[in-house]
Amino acid sequence: MAWYYEDFETGTTHPVKTKSPNELGIYDMSGNVLEWCQDWYGNYSSSSQTNPTGPGTGSYRVIRGGDWGNYAHRCRSADRGYYTPDSGYNGLGLRLAL
């Protein structure tokens, strides 16, 4: 379902829909590229939350989902990392929802 490090062959992203879809029938929601998120990176509150968004400002944007250069355990939406908004890397991307 996901391109990740153990499939590393070309050192780059792969065409969409070349792996099986997830259980919802959606392709490429994990792996292949890290997903840029709108949220600023920061610690979440320790209290119970639904859809936390992090701080209102910051220096880093959240990235999720793992990419072709990550190990399998990083290819999940709950895995959260960060990059500066002006970063460039061929494993960064975004997902459009219609």
C-alpha distance (Angstrom), angle and dihedral (degrees) to the residues before:
residue distance angle dihedral
M1 . . .
A2 3.81 . .
W3 3.79 139.7 .
Y4 3.80 109.4 -129.2
Y5 3.79 140.6 151.0
E6 3.80 97.4 -67.3
D7 3.83 87.7 59.2
F8 3.80 90.3 49.1
E9 3.79 108.0 139.1
T10 3.78 110.2 129.6
G11 3.82 103.2 28.0
T12 3.78 91.2 -125.0
T13 3.79 144.0 76.5
H14 3.79 122.2 -66.5
P15 3.82 131.6 -132.8
V16 3.81 116.0 -85.2
K17 3.83 119.2 -99.2
T18 3.81 95.9 22.5
K19 3.84 91.3 118.9
S20 3.81 127.8 53.2
P21 3.84 118.8 -83.3
N22 3.81 121.2 -106.6
E23 3.82 122.5 -104.6
L24 3.83 89.4 -79.3
G25 3.81 92.4 54.2
I26 3.82 92.4 -108.3
Y27 3.80 119.7 137.0
D28 3.81 127.5 -139.5
M29 3.80 100.1 1.7
S30 3.81 89.7 138.7
G31 3.77 129.8 37.3
N32 3.81 128.3 2.1
V33 3.84 93.4 79.2
L34 3.79 134.0 14.9
E35 3.78 109.6 -114.8
W36 3.80 117.5 -122.2
C37 3.80 108.7 -138.3
Q38 3.79 129.5 -160.3
D39 3.83 92.6 -127.3
W40 3.78 121.4 101.3
Y41 3.79 112.5 -124.8
G42 3.81 118.2 -107.8
N43 3.77 142.6 116.9
Y44 3.78 117.6 -62.0
S45 3.79 121.1 -130.5
S46 3.80 113.5 -94.7
S47 3.82 90.9 -127.6
S48 3.80 121.3 96.4
Q49 3.84 111.3 -82.8
T50 3.77 140.8 177.3
N51 3.81 115.5 -142.3
P52 3.84 97.9 -11.7
T53 3.79 114.7 -156.8
G54 3.81 103.0 -166.0
P55 3.82 124.0 -137.3
G56 3.82 124.5 -13.7
T57 3.83 93.1 -121.9
G58 3.77 138.2 14.5
S59 3.78 148.9 135.1
Y60 3.82 99.5 -97.3
R61 3.82 134.0 52.9
V62 3.80 121.7 -142.2
I63 3.81 119.7 -106.2
R64 3.82 123.8 -166.1
G65 3.79 143.6 176.7
G66 3.80 105.2 46.0
D67 3.79 125.8 -107.9
W68 3.80 141.3 -127.5
G69 3.84 89.0 -78.2
N70 3.85 96.8 52.4
Y71 3.77 129.7 86.2
A72 3.82 118.0 -105.9
H73 3.83 95.0 -100.0
R74 3.84 89.4 63.9
C75 3.83 92.5 55.2
R76 3.79 98.0 89.5
S77 3.81 131.0 96.2
A78 3.83 92.3 -120.9
D79 3.81 90.8 61.7
R80 3.80 106.8 97.0
G81 3.78 129.3 -168.3
Y82 3.81 135.4 152.8
Y83 3.80 145.7 -130.4
T84 3.79 132.9 -179.5
P85 3.83 111.5 -96.3
D86 3.81 91.3 -113.8
S87 3.83 94.0 53.8
G88 3.76 120.9 124.4
Y89 3.80 124.6 -158.0
N90 3.82 130.5 144.3
G91 3.80 90.1 -126.8
L92 3.84 92.9 63.0
G93 3.78 122.1 90.8
L94 3.76 144.8 128.8
R95 3.74 138.2 -113.7
L96 3.78 122.1 -131.1
A97 3.77 120.8 -146.3
L98 3.78 120.7 -156.9
